């Protein structure tokens, strides 16, 4: 099957709100029976459906997880060591609704 960034196929909305997603779309989107999906309404009449991915369902090995945590920690240590860069980070966080609740305060 040729990969395409855009496929347009149709389905029919049933009386209980159910839609059958065409097989070709399910395969490309890697949707299997029981898969959880997220819905996003972009504007009236336009809905995006995405396969929901959670860390609980991903198989991550310990080495990978530790490398991500380590590189993230080192990155923040480097960022905090540079006053100008850290001030810029805090300003950007303030724009994003004041606080992301991640415990990364100024001190």
VENRAKA-V405086 format. One line per field, one symbol per residue. psi: psi as a letter, one per 30 degrees, with the letter a starting at -180 (. if undefined). burial: I if it has 9 or more other ideal C-beta (glycine too) atoms within 8 Angstrom, else O. Layout:
psi=???
burial=???
//
This chain:
psi=kkkkfjkjlllkklfggkkkkkeeeeeefhklkfkklkkkjelkfjkkkkkkklfffkjkleeeeeeeeeeeeeeeeeeffjeeeeeeeeeeeeeigekfhggilf.
burial=OOOOOOOOOOOOOOOOOOOOIIOIIIIIIOIOOOIOIOOOOOOOOOOOIOIOOOOOOOOOOOOOIOOOOOOOOOOIOOIOOOOOOIOOIIOOIOOOOOOOOOOOOOO
//
